[in-house]
Amino acid sequence: MDFKKYQHVERYGTSEVEGIELGECYIFPKIDGTNGSVWVDEVDDIQCGSRRRHLTEEQDNANFWHYAVSSEEMKTFFYNHPELRLFGEWLVPHSLKTYQQNAWKKFYIFDVVEDLPEELPSGEKFRYLSYAEYQPILESFGLEYIPPIKIINNASYEQLIACLDHNSFLIEDGKGYGEGIVIKNYDFTNRYGRTTWAKIVTNEFKAKHSREMGAPTQEGKQMVETEIVEEFCTETLIRKTYAKILVEQEGWQSQYIPQLLNTVYYELVKEDCWNFVKKHKNPSINFKTLLTLCQKKTKTVLAEVF
């Protein structure tokens, strides 16, 4: 395997990560060190990289190469998993100086990638392992990794912002919070078909968004679109709509999937719009989000036809 540059983590709210919050979101602390990667080449020698370049003994980055190639844990890990590549943060002093003294000069893994023999439809030749996949593997080899702050289904803006004040990972007691958060939805691909993560940086949020958006008042409150779909887009509605299409079309074919998804959404809005507007006291509703969540629930309830 050759050197691979780590993806650019996009700011939350940009078009590159539109919709990433819809689904199961892992919210990770963002730590402030220097980016590093570790893999093995065709003869199983450990190789290292920084964010932009391949490292060597002569061209190291804050002693990261020396650390990685001499790590017995790394050697054992790659002996068993030569197909994987590790991305993480080599914690050396940068702009944030409030980390615990025993946290420095360690490699904290935040992504594990499997290189693939053939390209995916997106053009990528790799896949990101989910946290649930890689955490027990790293744990078994004694490798450091970054655990999630929270796992949220259909995260609201308020829930994400509240996580900024829960990022105390590796921070000394009483020294505030970390650099920010990274949002990962392992089922999400952006409009270009790429796996992309989002970030919210604490200082940028405080400087640019607190006056514009207002401070969150209810930590943990679901987005209203989630509550609407949970209550009004019922399994009965979904299965009744499916049954009508079966009768009308005299059977089922995959080409009817768009009709099913659109009809369930149509019935939800036509039959219950006044009910959920009244119940939630004239809320601001993003109908594009409502459509996406309605489609996700339909696919879950009728998993056998998708």
N, C-alpha and C positions, 0 to 999 in steps of 0.2 A: 504494500500500500504506500502511496505517495502522500506528501503533505496536503492537507485539506484545510482551507481557511474556514473559520467558524462563521456561521450566518450572522447577518446584521439583525440585532434585536430592535424591532420597530417601536416607536412611541405609541402607546395606547391611544386610540382615537383617530389614527391615520387610516387611509384607505387600504394599506397593505395588510392590516389586521382587522378589517371590518368584520364583525361577527364572531370574533374569537371567544367572546364571553358566553356564547350560546352553546351549552353543553357542559361536560365535566371539566372544570378548570382547576389546575394545580397552581397555587400561588406560592412562589418561592422567594426567599430573601435574596436581594441583589447585594453581593459583597464587592468591596472596592480594592481589588488587587490588580494583577496582570493576567491576561488570558493565556491559557496554555493547553496543549493537546499532547497526547501520548498514543503511540501505536507501534506495531512491529512491521518490519519490512519482509521481503520474500525469504530471507534467511533467518527470520525470527529475532533480529536484533532490535532492541528498543530504540525508537525514534521519537523526537520531540519537536514541537513547534510553538511559536508565539502566535499572536493574532494574525500576523501577516507573513511570517517566514519560517522556514525550516531551521531548527537550531542544531548546532554542533558543539563539540568541546571547545573549539576556538571561538565560535560565535554563539555564546550563551545568552540568556536573558535573566538577569538577577539570580543566577546560580540554579535555575530551574532544570536545565539539562543534567547537571551533575546530580541533583536530587533524584530525578526520575530514573536514570540509568543505574543508580546504586541502590534503589529501593528493592528489597527482597519481596515485598508485597506486590509490587508491579511485575516483577519477574515471574512470580507464581501465577498471578492473574493472567498474563499474556501466554504463559505456557498452556493454560487451560482454555483461553479464549482469544486466539490469534486473529479471529475475524472481527473483533470489536475495536473501537477507537474511543478514547476518553477525552472529553472536553471539560475544563474546569478553570478555577481561579487559583493562581499561585499567590498566596497572601503575603505580599511585601508592602512596606509603607508607601502609600499613594496620597490621595487627598484626605482620606478619613483615617484619623489616628487613634480612634477610641476602641479598637479591638483589644481583647484580652491578651495579656503578655504571652501566654502559652499557645495562642492561635497563629502566630506568625510563622512564616517559612514552612507552610503546609499546603498541600494541593487539595482543594475542595472540588470534587467532581459535581458538575451540574447537568451533564448530558452524556449519554452513551449511544454510539452510533454503530450500526452494522453495515459494513460495505456489501453491496450486492453485485452479483455477476452481470446483471443486465439492467438497463435503464428502466425507470418507472415512466408512466405516461407524462409526468412533469419534466422528464429529462434528468432527474436525480438518480444517482446510482448508490443510494444509501437510504437507510430508514432510521429514525430515532426510536430507540426503545422507550417505552413508557416508564415512569417512575416505579410502578408496580412490578415491572419486569426486571429492571436493573438494580433496585435497592437491595433485594436479598443476595444478589450475586456479589455486589460490592461489599456488603456486610460480611459475607463468608470469607472474603480475602483480606479483611481488615483495612479496607481503603476508606478514606474520608470522603464524605459526600454532603451535599446541602439538602436538608429535609424541607418539605413544604411547610408553610405557615398554616395554610388551610386548603381544603378541597371544597370547592363550591360548585353547585350545579346551577347553571344560568346566572352567572354573577352580575349583580347590579353595580352601577358606578359607586354607590355608597359603600357596598361591601368591599370593593377593591380598595377604595381610599382608606377605609378603616384598617386594612391590613398593613398600611404604612406604619401605623403606630404599634404593630405587633412584631415588627422586624427587629428583634433583639438578638438575633443569632450571632454569637461570638462577641457581642458588644459588652464592655465592662459595665457592671451594675451602676446605675445612676448616670450613665454617659449618653443617654438619648437612644436613638434608633439608627438603623443602618441606612445604606444609600438609597434603597427603594425596593421595588418588587418586580418580579418577572412572572408573566402570566403564560401558562402553557396549557393548551387544549390538544391532546394527542390525536384527536379525531379531526382537527381543523386543518384545512389547507386554504390559502388565500385565493384571490381571484385569478392568480396565475398558476394555481395548482401546487404551490410550494408550501411545505411545512414552515411556518413562521411563528415566532414568539413575540409577545408584546411586553413593554416595560412602562413603569411609572417611577420616575426619579423624585425622591422626596423634596429636594430643594427646588426643583423645577415646578412641582405641583404647588408648593407653598407660594412661590413667587408669581406664578402665572394664573393659577386656577382657583385659589381659595376665594378671592373676591368675586370672580366671574360665576363660579358654580355654587358657592355657598358651602359651608361646612356640613358634613353628613351628620344627621341628627339621630338616626336609628341604625346602629350597627347590626348587621345580620338581616335586615329587611330585604325580602325578595323584590325583584323588579315586578311591576304590576302586570306585565305581559305574562310572566311565569304563573302568577296567581290566577289570572284569567284562564289560561290553558288548563291548569290543574283542575279548576272547578267546573268550567263550562265545556271544554273539549273532552267529553267523557268517552269512555270505551263504548258505551251504548251508541252514542252519536256516530262514532267511527265505524263500528261494525254494521250499523243500520245503513249508512251510506254505501259501504262496500256491498251489502246484500242487494241494494237497489240497482247498483251497476251490474251485478251478476245477472239479475233478472232482465234488465234492459238489453244487455249485450249477449244474453244467452250463454253465459260462461265467462271465464276470466282469461285474459292474456296480459302479458307485461306491458303492452302498448297502452293499456288503460290506466297505468299508474299516474300520469299527470292529471287525468280526469278525477281520479280518486282524491289526490292531494288537494286539488283546487276546489272540489265539491265540498270536502270536509271544512275547509276554511270558509267557503261561501256560506254554508249552513251555520257555522259558528257565528259569523258576523250578522247574518240575516235574522237569525232566531234569538240571539242573546246579547246583541250589542247594547240595547237599552238596559238590560239587566246588569251587565257588568259596569256600565257607566254609572248607573244609580248606586250600585253597591260600593264602588270605589270613589264615589263623590266627584264625578267629572275629572278623572285623572288625565294626565298627558300620556297618550298611548302611541308607541311607535308601531304602526301597523305592519311594517316590514319585519320587525322583530316578532310580532305576533304570528305572522305567516310562517316564519322559520320555525318557531316553537311548535306551532300546530302541525307542521309537516313532520317534525322530529317525533312528536307523540304518535302520529298516525303510523309512522314506520316502526315504532316500538310495539304498538298494540297489534299491528298486522305484520309482524316480522316475517311470517311464513310466505308472504306474497312479494317481498322485496329481495 
